[in-house]
Amino acid sequence: MAYKRLAPAEKLKTLPAKYTERVSSWDLDWRSPIGQQVMSELLTLAQDLGGWDELSRMEQILVERATFLSLRVSEYETAKLDGKPTTLEDGQYSASVNVLQGIVAKLGLKRRSRQVSALDYAASVAAQGGAPP
């Protein structure tokens, strides 16, 4: 089945009002600005935790929820600072921040190092055109 190209008016331009299941289950065009923003935030959070592949499935689920809430909270704060109407009410914002704080506390506030094999390290150094230090 071929990919159906959506008209610009049909593309998702803001975060959905409700988190469904997983980030990847959203019907996002990952080339769109919101799709790229979601994926960037998701990968940044996962990288801070040692990389997506190093996370357990439960940690991946928490990273997905943290991504969604982080973007919703940022969207609300930006609208408030710009004096524009917000998609959340103040109580919903406060609840979202509290839930986000709980998720972040479960994941941990410190970066985790990623395990790199000697072969991966040598390939990385060779790709950069240098010799190991």
N, C-alpha and C positions, 0 to 999 in steps of 0.2 A: 504494500500500500504506500503510495507516494505521500510525501509531506504536504499538508494543506497550508498554503500561505495565507495568513490572516490579513485582512485589511487593517490599516493603522488604527481605525476606530475600534476594532475588535480586540486589539492587543491589550494585555493587562498593563496599565501604566502606574498603578499604585499597589501596595501590598493588599492581599485579600483581607477582609474583615475578620476572618476566622482561620486559624491554623487547621489544616485538614489532617494530614497524616505525616508526611515527610516533605522536606523541601523539594526533593526530586519528583514528588507526586503532584506538585503545583503545575498547572498548565502554563508554564512560563516560556516565552521565547528567550532562551539564554543569551541571545545576541542583543536583546533589548536592554535599555539602560537599567530597568529594575531587575531584570534577570542577571545582569552582570554585577549589580550591586549586591544582590542576595548571594550569589556564588562567591564574590570577593570576600564578603563578611564571613561566610561559612568556612572558606578555606583559611582565612586568617586566624579564626578561632581554633580550627583544627590544628593548624601549624603550631600555634602556641602550646598546644597540648601534645606535641610530638608527632603530629601528622595523622591524617584521616585513617590510614591503615593500622596505626598503632592503637587506636581507640577501640574499646569494646563496643558492641552494638548499643548498649544502654548509654554509653558516653556519646556515641554518634547521635542518638536521639536527643540527648540533652543539648548538644551543640546545635542541632537543628532548631530546637525551641529557643535557645539563647539568641540565635541569629534572628529569628522572627521577632522576638520581643525587643531586641536591641534596635532593630530597624523601626519598629512601631514607636518605641519611645523616642528615638531620634527624630522621627517624622513629626511627632507631637511637639517636641521641644522647638524644632525649627519653625513650625507654624506659629507657636506662641510668641517666639522672639520676633517673627516677622509681622505679628499682629493679624495673622490670617485665621480663618476658622479652622478648628481642629477636628480630626476624625474621632478622637477619644474625648470623653469627659474627664474632668480633673480626678474623680475617684477611680476611673478606669486606668488612667495614667499612673496614679499612685499604686494601684494593685499590680499593674504590669511591672513597675520598677521593683516592687517587693518580690514578685515571682522571679524576675530576672536575677535579683540579688541572691535568692535561694539557689537557683540553678548554677550561678557562677561559684557560689560557695561549695556546692557539691563537686563541681569540676576542678576547683582549685584556682587560686589566684596567681600562682607562680607558673612560669614557663617550664615545660618539660623538655629534656634533651631527646633527640631522636637517635635511635641506634643506627649507625652507619657501618657497613662492612668495609673491610680493607679494599676489596675490589671496587665497591661503589666510590670510595674516597679517591682511589687511583684514577678511576674513569673521570671523576669530576675535575681532578687536577689536570689530567691530560686534555680535557675539553677546554680548559682555560688556557692551555698552551704553556704551562709552567711545570716546574719540578716541585715535588713535595718539600715543605720547609724542613 
